[in-house]
């Protein structure tokens, strides 16, 4: 199962895990960064105000154990995907 761990960032608290969003869409063309971030903003509501939102793709097995984590390292910042 694919889930997205949602993180916010602010200068005072740094990165904070703020939610987990399960992927339920069957069509991979609909699984875009913008759609995940849009759902993340809806999920987090007021907690996302004035904060950057990042996400990390995590693949879980049927028992909830992490099988795979995708991290993308950008030259300027670390972005979670």
LUMZA-369040 format. One record per atom (N, C-alpha, C, CB): residue in one letter; x, y, z; atom name. Coordinates in nm, 2 decimals, always signed. Atoms other than C-alpha are relative to their C-alpha. Glycine has a CB too. Layout:
BEGIN
A; X; Y; Z; CA
...
END
This chain:
BEGIN
X; +0.08; -0.12; +0.00; N
X; +0.00; +0.00; +0.00; CA
X; +0.09; +0.12; +0.00; C
X; -0.10; +0.00; +0.12; CB
X; -0.08; -0.13; +0.01; N
X; +0.13; +0.35; -0.09; CA
X; -0.07; +0.10; +0.09; C
X; +0.00; +0.05; -0.15; CB
X; +0.05; -0.11; -0.08; N
X; +0.09; +0.62; +0.17; CA
X; +0.10; +0.12; -0.02; C
X; -0.01; -0.04; +0.15; CB
X; -0.08; -0.12; +0.00; N
X; +0.22; +0.98; +0.18; CA
X; +0.01; +0.05; +0.15; C
X; -0.06; +0.11; -0.09; CB
X; -0.02; -0.07; -0.13; N
X; +0.37; +1.11; +0.51; CA
X; +0.01; +0.15; -0.03; C
X; +0.13; -0.06; +0.07; CB
X; +0.00; -0.14; +0.02; N
X; +0.30; +1.48; +0.52; CA
X; +0.07; +0.07; +0.11; C
X; -0.15; +0.05; +0.00; CB
X; -0.08; -0.08; -0.09; N
X; +0.54; +1.72; +0.68; CA
X; -0.02; +0.15; -0.02; C
X; +0.15; -0.04; -0.01; CB
X; -0.01; -0.14; +0.02; N
X; +0.53; +2.09; +0.75; CA
X; +0.13; +0.05; +0.05; C
X; -0.12; +0.07; +0.08; CB
X; -0.13; -0.06; -0.05; N
X; +0.83; +2.32; +0.80; CA
X; -0.03; +0.14; +0.03; C
X; +0.10; -0.02; -0.11; CB
X; -0.01; -0.14; -0.03; N
X; +0.86; +2.64; +0.98; CA
X; +0.13; +0.03; +0.07; C
X; -0.12; +0.04; +0.09; CB
X; -0.13; -0.03; -0.05; N
X; +1.17; +2.82; +1.10; CA
X; +0.02; -0.03; +0.15; C
X; +0.04; +0.14; -0.02; CB
X; -0.02; +0.02; -0.14; N
X; +1.10; +2.77; +1.47; CA
X; +0.00; -0.15; +0.03; C
X; -0.12; +0.07; +0.07; CB
X; +0.02; +0.15; -0.04; N
X; +0.99; +2.40; +1.49; CA
X; +0.07; -0.09; -0.10; C
X; -0.14; -0.03; +0.01; CB
X; -0.06; +0.09; +0.10; N
X; +1.17; +2.27; +1.18; CA
X; -0.11; -0.09; -0.07; C
X; +0.11; -0.09; +0.06; CB
X; +0.09; +0.10; +0.06; N
X; +1.01; +1.96; +1.01; CA
X; -0.08; -0.07; +0.10; C
X; +0.08; -0.10; -0.09; CB
X; +0.09; +0.07; -0.09; N
X; +0.71; +1.81; +1.18; CA
X; -0.09; -0.09; -0.08; C
X; -0.08; +0.10; +0.08; CB
X; +0.09; +0.09; +0.07; N
X; +0.52; +1.50; +1.07; CA
X; -0.14; +0.04; +0.05; C
X; +0.03; -0.15; +0.04; CB
X; +0.13; -0.05; -0.04; N
X; +0.16; +1.62; +1.06; CA
X; -0.11; -0.09; -0.05; C
X; -0.01; +0.14; -0.06; CB
X; +0.10; +0.08; +0.04; N
X; -0.03; +1.35; +0.89; CA
X; +0.04; -0.11; -0.10; C
X; -0.11; +0.08; -0.07; CB
X; -0.02; +0.11; +0.09; N
X; -0.05; +1.03; +0.68; CA
X; -0.12; -0.01; -0.09; C
X; +0.04; -0.13; +0.07; CB
X; +0.11; +0.00; +0.10; N
X; -0.25; +1.02; +0.36; CA
X; +0.01; -0.13; -0.08; C
X; +0.00; +0.12; -0.09; CB
X; +0.00; +0.12; +0.08; N
X; -0.33; +0.68; +0.21; CA
X; -0.03; +0.03; -0.15; C
X; -0.09; -0.12; +0.05; CB
X; +0.03; -0.02; +0.15; N
X; -0.32; +0.66; -0.18; CA
X; -0.11; -0.11; -0.03; C
X; +0.13; -0.02; -0.08; CB
X; +0.11; +0.09; +0.04; N
X; -0.65; +0.51; -0.30; CA
X; -0.03; +0.00; -0.15; C
X; -0.12; +0.03; +0.08; CB
X; +0.03; -0.01; +0.14; N
X; -0.65; +0.61; -0.66; CA
X; +0.07; -0.11; -0.08; C
X; +0.05; +0.14; -0.06; CB
X; -0.05; +0.11; +0.08; N
X; -0.60; +0.34; -0.92; CA
X; +0.08; +0.05; -0.12; C
X; -0.11; -0.10; -0.04; CB
X; -0.06; -0.05; +0.12; N
X; -0.50; +0.56; -1.21; CA
X; +0.13; +0.08; +0.04; C
X; -0.10; +0.09; -0.07; CB
X; -0.12; -0.07; -0.04; N
X; -0.13; +0.66; -1.17; CA
X; +0.02; +0.13; -0.07; C
X; +0.12; -0.09; -0.04; CB
X; -0.01; -0.14; +0.07; N
X; -0.17; +0.96; -1.41; CA
X; -0.06; +0.10; +0.09; C
X; -0.07; +0.00; -0.13; CB
X; +0.06; -0.10; -0.10; N
X; -0.38; +1.12; -1.13; CA
X; +0.08; +0.02; +0.12; C
X; -0.14; -0.05; +0.04; CB
X; -0.08; -0.01; -0.12; N
X; -0.11; +1.07; -0.87; CA
X; +0.11; +0.10; -0.03; C
X; +0.06; -0.14; +0.04; CB
X; -0.10; -0.10; +0.03; N
X; +0.07; +1.40; -0.91; CA
X; +0.04; +0.07; +0.13; C
X; -0.06; +0.11; -0.10; CB
X; -0.05; -0.07; -0.11; N
X; +0.27; +1.61; -0.67; CA
X; -0.10; +0.11; +0.05; C
X; +0.14; +0.07; -0.02; CB
X; +0.10; -0.10; -0.03; N
X; +0.01; +1.89; -0.69; CA
X; -0.12; -0.06; +0.06; C
X; -0.04; +0.08; -0.13; CB
X; +0.12; +0.06; -0.06; N
X; -0.28; +1.66; -0.61; CA
X; +0.03; -0.05; +0.14; C
X; -0.05; -0.12; -0.09; CB
X; -0.03; +0.04; -0.13; N
X; -0.10; +1.52; -0.31; CA
X; +0.01; +0.12; +0.10; C
X; +0.13; -0.08; +0.01; CB
X; -0.01; -0.12; -0.08; N
X; -0.01; +1.86; -0.18; CA
X; -0.14; +0.07; +0.02; C
X; +0.10; +0.10; -0.06; CB
X; +0.14; -0.05; -0.02; N
X; -0.37; +1.98; -0.24; CA
X; -0.08; -0.07; +0.10; C
X; -0.07; -0.01; -0.13; CB
X; +0.07; +0.07; -0.10; N
X; -0.51; +1.70; -0.04; CA
X; +0.06; +0.02; +0.14; C
X; +0.00; -0.15; -0.03; CB
X; -0.06; -0.02; -0.13; N
X; -0.25; +1.76; +0.23; CA
X; -0.04; +0.13; +0.06; C
X; +0.15; +0.01; -0.03; CB
X; +0.05; -0.13; -0.05; N
X; -0.36; +2.13; +0.26; CA
X; -0.14; -0.02; +0.05; C
X; +0.01; +0.10; -0.11; CB
X; +0.14; +0.02; -0.05; N
X; -0.72; +2.01; +0.29; CA
X; +0.00; -0.08; +0.14; C
X; -0.08; -0.08; -0.10; CB
X; -0.01; +0.08; -0.12; N
X; -0.62; +1.75; +0.55; CA
X; +0.05; +0.08; +0.12; C
X; +0.09; -0.12; -0.02; CB
X; -0.06; -0.08; -0.11; N
X; -0.41; +1.99; +0.76; CA
X; -0.08; +0.12; +0.03; C
X; +0.14; +0.04; -0.04; CB
X; +0.08; -0.12; -0.03; N
X; -0.65; +2.29; +0.73; CA
X; +0.09; +0.11; +0.05; C
X; -0.10; -0.04; +0.10; CB
X; -0.07; -0.11; -0.06; N
X; -0.53; +2.57; +0.95; CA
X; +0.14; -0.02; +0.04; C
X; -0.08; +0.05; +0.12; CB
X; -0.14; +0.04; -0.04; N
X; -0.22; +2.38; +1.06; CA
X; +0.10; +0.03; -0.11; C
X; +0.01; -0.14; +0.04; CB
X; -0.09; -0.02; +0.11; N
X; -0.08; +2.45; +0.71; CA
X; +0.03; +0.14; -0.03; C
X; -0.05; -0.07; -0.12; CB
X; -0.02; -0.15; +0.03; N
X; -0.10; +2.83; +0.72; CA
X; +0.14; +0.04; +0.01; C
X; -0.10; +0.08; +0.09; CB
X; -0.13; -0.06; -0.01; N
X; +0.22; +3.00; +0.64; CA
X; +0.12; -0.10; +0.02; C
X; +0.01; +0.10; +0.10; CB
X; -0.10; +0.10; -0.01; N
X; +0.41; +2.67; +0.64; CA
X; +0.02; -0.07; -0.13; C
X; -0.03; -0.10; +0.11; CB
X; -0.03; +0.09; +0.12; N
X; +0.58; +2.47; +0.36; CA
X; -0.05; -0.14; +0.03; C
X; +0.15; +0.01; -0.04; CB
X; +0.04; +0.14; -0.01; N
X; +0.43; +2.13; +0.31; CA
X; +0.08; -0.09; -0.09; C
X; -0.16; -0.02; -0.03; CB
X; -0.08; +0.09; +0.08; N
X; +0.64; +1.84; +0.20; CA
X; -0.06; -0.14; +0.02; C
X; +0.15; +0.00; +0.04; CB
X; +0.05; +0.14; -0.02; N
X; +0.55; +1.47; +0.15; CA
X; +0.11; -0.10; -0.04; C
X; -0.13; -0.02; -0.07; CB
X; -0.09; +0.11; +0.03; N
X; +0.73; +1.14; +0.14; CA
X; -0.08; -0.12; -0.03; C
X; +0.10; -0.03; +0.13; CB
X; +0.07; +0.12; +0.03; N
X; +0.61; +0.84; -0.04; CA
X; +0.05; -0.12; +0.08; C
X; +0.01; -0.03; -0.15; CB
X; -0.04; +0.11; -0.07; N
X; +0.61; +0.53; +0.17; CA
X; -0.08; -0.12; -0.04; C
X; -0.01; +0.02; +0.16; CB
X; +0.07; +0.13; +0.04; N
X; +0.52; +0.17; +0.06; CA
X; +0.00; -0.09; +0.13; C
X; +0.07; -0.07; -0.12; CB
X; +0.02; +0.09; -0.12; N
X; +0.38; -0.05; +0.34; CA
X; -0.05; -0.14; -0.05; C
X; -0.11; +0.06; +0.10; CB
X; +0.06; +0.13; +0.03; N
X; +0.31; -0.42; +0.34; CA
X; -0.13; -0.02; +0.07; C
X; +0.10; -0.11; +0.04; CB
X; +0.13; +0.03; -0.06; N
X; -0.01; -0.58; +0.46; CA
X; +0.00; +0.01; +0.15; C
X; -0.05; -0.13; -0.04; CB
X; -0.01; -0.01; -0.15; N
X; +0.11; -0.57; +0.82; CA
X; +0.04; +0.14; +0.05; C
X; +0.10; -0.10; +0.05; CB
X; -0.04; -0.14; -0.04; N
X; +0.20; -0.20; +0.81; CA
X; +0.15; +0.03; +0.01; C
X; -0.07; +0.03; +0.13; CB
X; -0.14; -0.02; -0.01; N
X; +0.57; -0.25; +0.79; CA
X; +0.05; +0.08; -0.13; C
X; +0.08; -0.13; +0.01; CB
X; -0.06; -0.08; +0.11; N
X; +0.77; +0.00; +0.57; CA
X; +0.08; -0.09; -0.09; C
X; +0.08; +0.12; +0.05; CB
X; -0.08; +0.07; +0.10; N
X; +0.90; -0.16; +0.25; CA
X; +0.09; +0.09; -0.07; C
X; -0.09; -0.08; -0.09; CB
X; -0.07; -0.09; +0.08; N
X; +1.02; +0.14; +0.07; CA
X; -0.03; +0.15; +0.03; C
X; -0.02; -0.03; -0.15; CB
X; +0.01; -0.15; -0.02; N
X; +1.08; +0.52; +0.12; CA
X; +0.07; +0.07; -0.11; C
X; +0.05; +0.04; +0.15; CB
X; -0.07; -0.08; +0.10; N
X; +1.15; +0.76; -0.16; CA
X; +0.03; +0.14; +0.05; C
X; -0.09; +0.01; -0.13; CB
X; -0.04; -0.14; -0.03; N
X; +1.35; +1.07; -0.08; CA
X; +0.07; +0.06; -0.12; C
X; +0.10; -0.01; +0.13; CB
X; -0.06; -0.07; +0.11; N
X; +1.45; +1.32; -0.34; CA
X; +0.09; +0.11; +0.05; C
X; -0.10; +0.05; -0.11; CB
X; -0.09; -0.10; -0.05; N
X; +1.75; +1.53; -0.27; CA
X; +0.02; +0.11; -0.11; C
X; +0.14; -0.06; +0.05; CB
X; -0.02; -0.11; +0.09; N
X; +1.74; +1.87; -0.45; CA
X; +0.13; +0.07; +0.04; C
X; -0.12; +0.10; +0.01; CB
X; -0.13; -0.07; -0.03; N
X; +2.06; +2.08; -0.48; CA
X; -0.02; +0.11; +0.11; C
X; +0.05; +0.06; -0.13; CB
X; +0.01; -0.11; -0.09; N
X; +1.91; +2.35; -0.26; CA
X; -0.07; -0.05; +0.13; C
X; -0.09; +0.11; -0.06; CB
X; +0.07; +0.05; -0.11; N
X; +1.68; +2.16; -0.02; CA
X; -0.03; -0.15; -0.01; C
X; -0.13; +0.08; +0.03; CB
X; +0.04; +0.13; +0.00; N
X; +1.57; +1.82; +0.08; CA
X; -0.15; +0.00; -0.02; C
X; +0.04; -0.08; +0.13; CB
X; +0.14; +0.01; +0.02; N
X; +1.22; +1.75; -0.06; CA
X; -0.05; -0.14; +0.01; C
X; -0.04; +0.05; -0.14; CB
X; +0.06; +0.13; -0.02; N
X; +1.01; +1.46; +0.05; CA
X; -0.10; -0.03; -0.11; C
X; -0.06; -0.02; +0.14; CB
X; +0.09; +0.04; +0.10; N
X; +0.83; +1.27; -0.22; CA
X; -0.06; -0.14; +0.03; C
X; +0.07; -0.01; -0.14; CB
END
